[in-house]
């Protein structure tokens, strides 16, 4: 782990990107309202589809209708145009930080370039930057928990999972890790039980990460020991991911 100074921003004018129920978004907005995040101001919620449950939650938490925007990538001819639509809404509200909380689409390059170093993503499993891990394309929601459980049962070690906050890059889940926290796994855990136990920890570390950024100090985490030890385990991991995708076709 190393400390990295980040550009200190007087107030984080936060855009929250969502695609589903918005539970983490809700926890963050509540933390802002309570004073736990004194230097963070939620100014925009972007949903990738009109049916996202988080839209109604944002309204109930006091985000104005005009600051809740649906931007569906399917409605744009290319990713750059999708990104331009996002950037337009962010510019209107002087957004200087983006958090992705269950955002199910790959972030456009022009958005990442504009907010480099000031855009993070929530992930419900352990990551290992630059090495095989429990992220990547198609790894979200229950699939991550299922993959982790199946892998542990096969390699018979490291009985834990993690909630993770990482920088956003042009590929899924490959950015530097800025916050993580372990949860011990028991032999009796099911996929859904694991999801339920980890969710409050996910909320906690996303809030802590925003606090770090607002105070200008960010911790970058790098593992000494890889999650996946060798080529044989890489094959096991890929098999576990396939099992998870089949078990949870919708995530």
Beta strands, then each sheet from edge to edge (+ up, - down):
strand 1: 2-5
strand 2: 12-18
strand 3: 40-47
strand 4: 68-70
strand 5: 97-100
strand 6: 119-123
strand 7: 160-167
strand 8: 177-184
strand 9: 217-220
sheet 1: 1+ 9-
sheet 2: 4+ 3+ 2+ 5+ 6+ 7- 8+
end
